[in-house]
Amino acid sequence: MQHDDNTSTERPAFVTHLECSYTGERLPADTVQNLSPAGKPLLVRYDLAGVKKALTKEALAERPPDLWRYRELLPVRRAADIVSLGEAMTPLIALPKLAAKLGAREIIVKDEGRLPTGSFKARGLVMAVSMAKALGIKHMAMPTNGNAGAALAAYATRAGIKSTIFCPEDTPEVNVSEIELQGATVYRVNGLIDDCGKIVAEGKSKVGWFDVSTLKEPYRIEGKKTMGLELAEQLGWDVPDVILYPTGGGTGLIGMWKAFAELEAIGFLGKKRPRMVAVQAAGCAPMVRAYEEGKEHAPRWEDAHTIASGIRVPQAIGDFLILRAVRESGGFAIAVTDQAISEALSEVARSEGLLLCPEGAATYAAYKQSLADGRIKPDERAVLFNCATGLKYPLPPVTRTLDRHAPIDFAAL
Ligand SMILES: Cc1ncc(COP(=O)(O)O)c(C=O)c1O
């Protein structure tokens, strides 16, 4: 086995068509597409019976541990179009001390901060950019809360594709800098991510760029889907009882739900599904409101604010898909305050040595809240998604100093 087998070897592809997630209308694969004619996200469909014949768990186990090991369930047909920066499988990290403290069976973090550009956005963007390369796209643009823009910048540059990125003006400094440094042109906009999205949409006809906004093209979700494929494989082809996912645009949650269905269709999983829990911040919780009101769609959340910038998404085009996955799975949507997020971040770092991002910390805060109100049972195996490295975010200052020239009171250290 060569370390780059997954990205250098030709493997059979099984994409059959694209399908409107709302109406079921079919569109041809291998053509440049944004939304469906109904204005809804497009999903990639595969000949799953063909995948079932072509792929075994044993063959998969032999492959190098990166996202491209699932090629048969991915849209990129030719190895030459794969634009990789080393998308390693991310580890599952148990939180045994906190589980013991809470009297819970098992809490596991899937730590996505290990991916290129430090977040799970790499999964979606590596796929979107590889497909853009395959389809001959020359210029891509997107609105971002930071992490997605960083991943687009890195992969687009790698592929020789121009990228233009728009972020809210208070996007974390490190994100804005990494985007620019990785070869994109980035603009701070005095608005939120959906305001940035309007600029990208308008520029489509005026500049001619390809709009790679969340769920406005079919392939980011295919990349995010690999979180579900990987998780099931890492658990020995099983799923946890409950997944807590920090939900903004919802691509990851929708993608994992799609992954589990595809794994069942190819005989790798049974009927069991995890309960999907959409975690949002109290200052921006459109999905929670729609879930509680029993609605299919989630109207815009006004005055959105939270320290978890990645999930500050006032309105999501895939709202009905998020809510559908949450309800079909028997899960729920839950909001946590910024204070609970900060406390969770500190608690996990100080007791387990694991630095989460605020969005990841939100899932731990939501877990504790749900355990307390009985929506999650202590005997359930829970997986929390930490979607980015905590190092990308402002950290609390440390003020303790020591004068090496003065006598040191070692007894007090
Ligand atoms: C760290 C982090 N967590 C969660 C999210 C939300 O992801 P999704 O769009 O899949 O809901 C984002 C999106 O920007 C993010 O950066």
The ligand as an ORCA input file, in Angstrom:
! r2SCAN-3c Opt
* xyz 0 1
  C     -16.183     25.533     13.709
  C     -17.523     25.430     13.028
  N     -18.458     24.645     13.547
  C     -19.660     24.507     12.961
  C     -20.004     25.180     11.800
  C     -21.357     24.942     11.176
  O     -21.260     24.010     10.153
  P     -22.442     23.600      9.182
  O     -22.483     24.630      8.106
  O     -22.105     22.236      8.675
  O     -23.702     23.588      9.993
  C     -19.052     26.003     11.217
  C     -19.350     26.733      9.986
  O     -18.768     27.745      9.667
  C     -17.772     26.128     11.838
  O     -16.817     26.914     11.309
*
